[in-house]
Amino acid sequence: MPKSGKFYKRGRNAMKTIKNTFSRTLPVVNNSLEKVGTVSKDVVTASIPLVEKGVSAVYNTMAKSADFGVNTAKSLAKSVRTRSRGSSRKGGKRRSRTRKGGKSRRH
């Protein structure tokens, strides 16, 4: 079936319109993308010190809490050791408690 002149002309004009539109819009889009990339690069460069400061604060807090936990565990272990040594003194007998004023009770 042969193409009618009117249909062929309309299709050809549509392609020409699309081509013209793309030829005008693509450089604008490309330029806009370059601007977006440049701006985002500048923002990232400016925010690096802030990010580093925040990360170092978090890691310093974690390190301090870990040190605190280790020191607490050491002191607890030390107190447990001294308690267990104290109860084994004098054949396992405990010292008698004195009354107020330093006087001991006689039997």
C-alpha positions, 0 to 999 in steps of 0.5 A, spaced: 500 500 500 503 506 497 504 511 503 499 517 502 503 524 501 499 527 507 501 521 512 508 521 509 509 529 510 506 528 517 511 523 519 517 526 516 515 533 520 515 529 526 522 526 526 525 533 524 521 536 530 524 531 535 531 532 531 531 539 532 528 539 540 534 534 541 539 538 538 537 544 542 536 540 549 542 535 549 547 541 550 543 544 556 542 537 559 549 536 558 551 543 561 546 542 567 549 535 569 556 538 569 554 544 574 551 539 578 557 534 578 561 540 580 557 543 585 556 536 588 564 535 588 565 542 592 559 540 597 563 533 598 570 537 599 567 542 604 564 537 608 570 532 609 573 536 615 566 535 618 565 528 617 572 526 619 571 530 626 564 526 627 568 520 626 574 521 630 569 523 636 565 517 635 571 512 635 574 516 641 568 515 645 568 508 643 576 507 645 575 511 652 569 506 653 573 500 652 578 502 656 574 504 662 571 497 661 578 493 661 580 497 667 573 496 671 574 488 669 581 489 672 579 492 678 573 487 679 578 481 678 583 484 683 578 485 688 575 478 687 582 475 688 583 479 695 577 477 698 578 470 696 585 470 699 582 474 706 578 468 707 583 463 707 587 466 712 588 462 719 585 456 716 579 458 713 577 462 720 574 469 720 576 474 725 571 475 730 568 482 730 569 487 735 563 491 739 563 498 738 568 502 742 573 496 741 571 492 747 570 484 745 565 480 748 568 475 753 565 468 754 
